[in-house]
Amino acid sequence: MFGIVRPCSHRLTEGLKTEWMAHLCGLCLALRSDHGQLARVVTNYDGLIVSVLTEAQVERGTGWRRTAGPCPLRAMRTAPVAQGEGARLAAAVSLVLASAKVRDHVADRDGVLARRPVAAAARKVAAGWDRAGARTGASLGFDTAVLVDAVDRQGAIEALAGPGTSLLTVTEPTETATAAAFAHTAVLAGRPQNAAPLAEAGRLFGRLAHLLDAVEDQETDAASGAWNPLTATGTDRTEARRLCEDALRGVRLALRDAHFVDDRLAHVLLAHELRQSVDRAFGTTSCGHQGQVRGQGQVQAYGTPPTGSGNGVGPYGTSNPHGGTPYGGTPQGGNPYGGGVPGMPGAPGGPGGPPPGFSYEPPKPGKRGFWAGCAVAIGLCCTCQMCCAGEYEGPWSRKKREGCCRDCDCPDCGCDCCCPCDGC
């Protein structure tokens, strides 16, 4: 599954975790019910926000939940799931945007999509998703043409963008599409006065989604030669971070202008988890569950060797009886990790060692093609890894992901436990 808002389960209360899973499963089952089993592959974390916003604006009554049967993604457990217009709108939006993503991969001739028969089949699937999304949208009073138009304009804007082009010019189609989807939740909920503030929240959410995707993919895009907004416009990460921070503040302000019946989950996702998404993309996350820790102004990922002193004292002030740390080298040089005194045996520039200045960086895996990713996604679903695994590899992006309902046992995650928002 993909999306920028991926809440870590230990940051949600049990009640909110249950609600979040209800909307996630509700989106998946709405896709299956209205559009068939294959459509479930477009289930994504961001799409369910449409369902969350719709439900947050109405009085909770009967018919909003149903008990779903056992599912591999829930370790074969039953669960209450969201149903109704919000879940169906989320399904329609997810389908149309996923079809656009498929067409984009076909146009870029990514992976197996470079082959004409596969590309033709992918275009047929995308066209079917377009029609299905349009039918569901029409039954809800939502015209998906605004989404299709935004996607069609994206390619032309990217073709004209160059050094000096504003990033906001590039993100405008995504902003327009998400603004329309967010605003229509107010129509479904019978609160037209919420349409304007939710459209503004959606516009800024779309900006964040586009920018964070560009930040996370910049290195991979550079290696593969793919187009990236930051690289194409010559925008550095400092400016991108400033735009993200402005968008975060704007989303919170817009949400305050809307009237909700119960906005607890919407607030957590769009205020707090959106902040976590920005920190994660820029490598400044402070949550131990995300595999990184803060320390004296540095961020060090778990699993990487700590910096040793090479003088027999370990990183925690304890002596090593074998002389030095295995990562910082020994006084005699050579160690299997490339440390030691330069010029000594086994060390850089020394006998049996790598040449001076040598540094080894393992190759980064590239993205999978659409169909290969679908095959991997099916395998992840059938083995419950998307639900229960501590960590798994994203089927398309190959980025590290966390099981959406696993338990957290980290005693000191560093997360804020109190809401920092004014007026909460």
Order of alpha helices (4+ residues) and beta strands (2+ residues): alpha-alpha-beta-beta-alpha-alpha-alpha-alpha-alpha-alpha-alpha-alpha-alpha-beta-beta-alpha-alpha-beta-beta
